Amino acid sequence: MTSTEAAASSATKNYLTTRIAADGRDGYAVEPGRYRLIAARACPWANRAIIVRRLLGLEHVLSLGLAGPTHDERSWRFDLDPGGRDPVLGISHLQQAYLARDPHYNRGITVPAIVDIASGKVVTNDFAQITLDLSTEWTAFHRPGAPDLYPERLRGEIDEVAELVYRDVNNGVYRCGFAGSQDAYDKAFLRLFERLEWLSDRLERQRYLVGDTITEADVRLFTTLARFDAVYHGHF
């Protein structure tokens, strides 16, 4: 995602929500080597997918393409790769994979996105669902000893905590940075730091946000916290 998209993103209709599932129910079955995860290290939303892919040991079945830290008027660019093209997809801009899916696509060109390599089409850019599906639909390819990031018995609590983190922290920093008035800024600032206090209190009693091992909720919080002092606090 871009920062402005992050601030505005709440409706799933903004995303391509096709799912890559073990049973292929949406037309895209989990298959090793079939898909490429496109991310950018500068983007906290995409960083989640990079982390989950690594934790679950999916590197050998789901390749990773990295866009550069900036993008032009078209979209994220593959300017880190030789010749400015992704070596697997052969494209210079992520926009090309979105237009391959829909020539009239007019929504956000966002990362993370998962692309079907053979067709060059984006399958999904639904960042919240991507990591959940990596945890639940790709289990046949998880590494031995991989953490269960979305255990069934804790999903209700994980979802509840993750929603609060998303609303007040992940998105909260952007609500501060892109506030259109002092009043809006003050409200966003208060909500953000009240939630950080709530999280601090929770983590004083337990090492992880939910349960006694790392889960999806921890990953979602980490990518914002890792950028908080270095970027958000001073910039926003």
PEJO-V320542 format. One record per pair of residues at least 24 apart in sequence whose C-alpha atoms are under 8 Angstrom apart, sorted by the first residue. I is the first residue (numbers start at 1). J is the second residue. Records with the same first field share a line. If there is no record, write none. Layout:
I: J ; J
This chain:
1: 43 ; 45 ; 46 ; 108 ; 109 ; 110 ; 111 ; 112
2: 43 ; 110
3: 174
4: 174 ; 178
5: 108
6: 171 ; 174
7: 171 ; 174 ; 175 ; 178
12: 126
14: 107 ; 108
15: 107 ; 108 ; 124 ; 125 ; 126
16: 123 ; 124 ; 125 ; 126
17: 123 ; 124 ; 125 ; 126
18: 123 ; 124
19: 123 ; 124 ; 130 ; 133
20: 123 ; 133 ; 137
21: 133 ; 137 ; 138
22: 137 ; 138
28: 123
30: 137 ; 138
31: 61
32: 60 ; 61 ; 62
33: 60 ; 61 ; 62 ; 63
34: 61 ; 62 ; 116 ; 117 ; 118
35: 62 ; 63 ; 114 ; 115 ; 116 ; 117
36: 62 ; 63 ; 64 ; 65 ; 114 ; 115 ; 116 ; 117
37: 62 ; 63 ; 64 ; 65 ; 112 ; 113 ; 114 ; 115
38: 64 ; 65 ; 66 ; 67 ; 111 ; 112 ; 113 ; 114 ; 115
39: 64 ; 65 ; 66 ; 67 ; 111 ; 112 ; 113
40: 66 ; 67 ; 68 ; 69 ; 111 ; 112
41: 66 ; 67 ; 68 ; 69
42: 69
43: 69 ; 111
44: 223 ; 224
45: 111 ; 112 ; 127 ; 223
46: 111 ; 112 ; 127
47: 223
48: 131 ; 219 ; 220 ; 223
49: 112 ; 127 ; 130 ; 131
51: 219
52: 131 ; 134 ; 135 ; 219
53: 134
55: 146 ; 147
56: 135 ; 142 ; 143 ; 146 ; 147
57: 141 ; 142 ; 143 ; 146
58: 141 ; 142 ; 143
61: 141
75: 109
76: 109 ; 110
88: 117
89: 117 ; 120
97: 121 ; 122
98: 122
131: 216
132: 216
147: 213 ; 214 ; 215
148: 214 ; 215
149: 214 ; 215 ; 216
150: 215 ; 216
151: 215
154: 210 ; 211
157: 210
158: 210 ; 215 ; 216 ; 217
159: 217
161: 209 ; 210 ; 217
162: 216 ; 217 ; 220 ; 221
164: 195
165: 195 ; 220 ; 221
166: 220
168: 192 ; 195
169: 195 ; 196 ; 221 ; 224
170: 220 ; 221 ; 224
173: 232 ; 236
174: 236
176: 236
177: 235 ; 236
178: 236
